[in-house]
C-alpha cells in the first residue's frame, strides 16, 4: 500500500478505537441521575464569581433569584474588581426581582499565587460557610438556571450519595461561528473526559464543568478547596480531581435547563475563549503540544485529505479507508449537533472545525512563550510552578 493509504488506515483504526473504546464519549445521554425527594432539603449557598459581567447579569441573575427551593438558600455574588458596575447592578436586580436573598461582596485584588476566579470563590465560600450550608452551588455569572435547577441538583446529589454534581451548561449557539465551533467544543471536551468514565465509581478520570457545580461543603473542606487548587487556570477539572482524590464521588453530565447566555458572535471571541487555556490543558509542555498537533492531524484532518488524494490519485485503499474514517467521525458528531438543535449537515465540517482548534492550541502556546500566558479580563496568569507559593 502507498504511504497515503497507510495514513488513511491509521486514521480509520484510531476512529475505531474512539468509537468503541473511549467511554462512548459521543453519546449525549449522561443527564442528571435519578432523583427522589425525601422531604429534607439542606441549606445551600449559591456562590457567583463575577468580574465585569454587567452585560450578561440581567439575563442570568434573575434566574437564580427565582429558584424554587424548599430549603434555606442564599446567593453570594463576589464582585471581583469590576469596572462596569456589576455589583451595583446585582443589587438593583435583587431589589427589582426579589426571590432568594442576595449578598454582594468584594474580595479585593487576588493575592500572589491565586487566579482571579478562585480568589473570588475563596472569599464567597468563606462568607457562605459562616451560615453552615450543607451544599455550595458554584455557578458562573453568565449561567441562567430554570426555576427547579437547584432543587434537582440537590435531589440528585442526595439520592446518589454524590459529593460533586456538575452539569455542562448548554452554551449559546446563535451566530454562524458559534454553530460551527461551540458544539465541537463540548464534543472535544467529552472526548478528552468521557462522562461515563467520570461517573463510574472508582474511576481515575475526573472532570467538571465550572459553570454549574453543586459541591458538598464537607467535601470541599476535606479536599481543601479552593486553597489546594488556587493556581489552577482550568479550575473546574482541578476541582473535580481534588474532590475525587480526597475520596469524594463526582458526577458530570449535559444539562437540561442550565444555559450560558454569554455571546461569542465573532471568530475572535471564540478564539480567545479556547486559546486562553489550551496550552495550560497540555501542562505547558512542548512535547504534549507536538503530540496533540500530530494526533489532531491524523484523527481529524487525514480522513478528508486521504479520501481526496485517493480519488484523484486512483488509490482505492486510501480512498476507502479515508472515506470510512470520515464517515465514522461524522456519525459520532451527530448526537452533539442534535443536542444543540443544529443542522446535521454541519457534521461533515468537523475536520475544518478541528483545524481551527489545532490553530487555537498552537496560538495558545505561542502567546505563553511570548509572556502573555493565560489572559482573561485584563489578568494574565503564569504557569502554576512559576507562581509564588504561600
KAZITA-V46289 format. One record per backbone hydrogen bond with DSSP energy under -1.0 kcal/mol. CO is the residue of the C=O (numbers start at 1). NH is the residue of the N-H. If there is no record, write none. Layout:
co:CO nh:NH
co:CO nh:NH
This chain:
co:2 nh:6
co:3 nh:7
co:4 nh:8
co:5 nh:9
co:6 nh:10
co:7 nh:11
co:8 nh:12
co:9 nh:13
co:10 nh:14
co:11 nh:15
co:12 nh:16
co:13 nh:17
co:14 nh:18
co:15 nh:19
co:16 nh:20
co:17 nh:21
co:22 nh:25
co:24 nh:27
co:29 nh:31
co:30 nh:254
co:43 nh:134
co:43 nh:135
co:44 nh:74
co:45 nh:137
co:46 nh:76
co:47 nh:139
co:48 nh:78
co:50 nh:80
co:53 nh:57
co:56 nh:59
co:56 nh:60
co:57 nh:61
co:61 nh:65
co:62 nh:66
co:64 nh:67
co:65 nh:100
co:67 nh:69
co:72 nh:44
co:74 nh:46
co:75 nh:103
co:76 nh:48
co:77 nh:105
co:78 nh:50
co:78 nh:80
co:79 nh:81
co:85 nh:89
co:86 nh:90
co:87 nh:91
co:88 nh:92
co:89 nh:93
co:90 nh:94
co:91 nh:95
co:92 nh:96
co:93 nh:97
co:94 nh:98
co:101 nh:75
co:103 nh:77
co:105 nh:79
co:111 nh:114
co:115 nh:119
co:116 nh:120
co:117 nh:121
co:118 nh:122
co:119 nh:123
co:120 nh:124
co:121 nh:125
co:122 nh:126
co:123 nh:127
co:124 nh:128
co:125 nh:129
co:128 nh:131
co:129 nh:132
co:134 nh:217
co:135 nh:45
co:136 nh:215
co:137 nh:47
co:138 nh:213
co:140 nh:143
co:142 nh:261
co:144 nh:259
co:146 nh:149
co:147 nh:68
co:148 nh:152
co:149 nh:153
co:150 nh:154
co:151 nh:155
co:152 nh:156
co:153 nh:157
co:154 nh:158
co:155 nh:159
co:156 nh:160
co:157 nh:162
co:163 nh:216
co:164 nh:251
co:165 nh:214
co:166 nh:253
co:168 nh:255
co:170 nh:260
co:175 nh:179
co:176 nh:180
co:177 nh:181
co:178 nh:182
co:181 nh:185
co:182 nh:186
co:183 nh:187
co:184 nh:188
co:185 nh:189
co:186 nh:190
co:187 nh:191
co:188 nh:192
co:189 nh:193
co:194 nh:198
co:195 nh:199
co:200 nh:203
co:209 nh:212
co:211 nh:140
co:212 nh:167
co:213 nh:138
co:214 nh:165
co:215 nh:136
co:216 nh:220
co:217 nh:221
co:218 nh:222
co:219 nh:223
co:220 nh:225
co:224 nh:228
co:226 nh:229
co:227 nh:230
co:229 nh:232
co:230 nh:115
co:233 nh:235
co:234 nh:238
co:235 nh:239
co:236 nh:240
co:237 nh:241
co:238 nh:242
co:239 nh:243
co:240 nh:244
co:241 nh:245
co:242 nh:246
co:243 nh:248
co:244 nh:247
co:249 nh:163
co:249 nh:164
co:251 nh:166
co:253 nh:168
co:257 nh:146
co:258 nh:170
co:259 nh:144
co:266 nh:270
co:267 nh:271
co:268 nh:272
co:269 nh:273
co:270 nh:274
co:271 nh:275
co:272 nh:276
co:274 nh:277
co:274 nh:278
co:277 nh:281
co:279 nh:284
co:280 nh:283
co:282 nh:285
co:285 nh:289
co:286 nh:290
co:287 nh:291
co:288 nh:292
co:289 nh:293
co:290 nh:294
co:291 nh:295
co:292 nh:296
co:293 nh:297
co:294 nh:298
co:295 nh:299
co:296 nh:300
co:296 nh:301
co:297 nh:302
co:301 nh:305
co:302 nh:306
co:303 nh:307
co:304 nh:308
co:305 nh:309
co:306 nh:310
co:307 nh:311
co:308 nh:312
co:309 nh:313
co:310 nh:315
co:315 nh:319
co:316 nh:320
co:317 nh:321
co:318 nh:322
co:319 nh:323
co:320 nh:324
co:321 nh:325
co:322 nh:326
co:323 nh:327
co:324 nh:328
co:325 nh:329
co:326 nh:330
co:327 nh:331
co:328 nh:332
co:329 nh:333
co:333 nh:337
co:334 nh:338
co:335 nh:339
co:336 nh:340
co:337 nh:342
co:338 nh:341
co:343 nh:346
co:344 nh:347
co:346 nh:349
co:347 nh:350
co:349 nh:353
co:350 nh:354
co:351 nh:355
co:352 nh:356
co:353 nh:357
co:354 nh:358
co:355 nh:359
co:356 nh:360
co:357 nh:361
co:358 nh:362
co:359 nh:363
co:360 nh:364
co:361 nh:365
co:362 nh:366
co:363 nh:367
co:364 nh:368
co:365 nh:369
co:366 nh:370
co:367 nh:372
co:368 nh:371
co:374 nh:381
co:376 nh:379
co:379 nh:376
co:381 nh:374
co:383 nh:386
co:384 nh:387
